[in-house]
Amino acid sequence: MDLLITGGAGFIGSTIASAAIEAGHRPIILDNLVTGRREFTEGRAFYEGDIADTALVHRIIDENPDIAAVVHCAALIVVPQSVTQPGAYYRANVIGTLTLVETLLSRGVTDIVFSSSASIYEPDADFTVGESSGLNPLSPYARTKMMVEAILADLAVATDLRALSLRYFNPIGSDPAFRTGLQLRTPSHALGKLIEARETGRPFTITGGDYPTRDGTGIRDYVHVWDLAQAHVAALERFEQALDGERHAVINLGTGSGTTVRELVSAFEQVTGESMPVVEAPRRAGDSVGAFTRSDKASRLLDWSTRYSVTEGIAHTLEWFERRGAILPDLAAQERLARV
């Protein structure tokens, strides 16, 4: 099948494209390269531009008339930035998506897999979230994801749209073939901070040790990005089954078991064979205990479950960082520009 992947030059989108190719599909990439990398589009049909550029989307469909479905990954995703620049996030993520979907519908492209986020949930008492859990997005970024899902649900009632929203938390790892991976040299998530601490020789800081978890530290759901990519491909290939009689449906993707911060440190030490010095600090403003997903629905409807462990995700991340300088040779210059 021919499929359009928006944001297909980013970490997750490019990995989905690789998985789609391996499954015999042809991805067409649309990315404005704000955070995506041109290097990740090599050998793939690629259009540089914005999802809200209706003329460009029309041209993509004119030149690729067999597009059967869309995987929508394009979005701004940095939570702190969404707090300081909410207008940019609503414009790019919400208005951009509405414009894209209306253009697709005008051309008869009706099937969309939306790369959503489990950050929109209110965790249950056991720190898990299921598709029926309450919603309580705590940042403008998370609210944009919830708003896009609402738009898709409403359009699915009023038009021919059929949409599947896949919700997940923290992607780690890389393409196991190391074609693509994290673009930023120093990612801000906990694993990125562990890698940075190891490289600099500074201790890793655990913020908050008094949460009601099994060891007092926050809990997260770290999902290997290749597992996420396989789930997106499964959603495309089992689209009718995945909708389960609905026109807009939601499916969680996760490990089914959370990893605490202390457990992440232990897994990191296991992979590296090195002891990681740790210091503890109080909770930061805005910190939460965290959550992890229940993914029974994904198992039932997509025949999907995670294959890779947290330690394998850490190992793939570390190996990607060893290789990425040769793949992204201009990375340092781009990061300096990004900080200006």
Helices and strands as residue ranges (DSSP letters): E 2-6, H 11-22, E 26-31, G 38-41, E 45-48, H 54-63, E 67-72, H 79-84, H 86-89, I 90-95, H 96-106, E 111-115, G 118-120, E 128-129, H 140-158, E 162-167, E 170-172, H 190-200, E 204-207, E 219-220, E 222-224, H 225-237, H 239-243, E 248-252, E 259-260, H 261-272, E 278-281, E 292-293, H 296-302, H 310-327, H 331-339
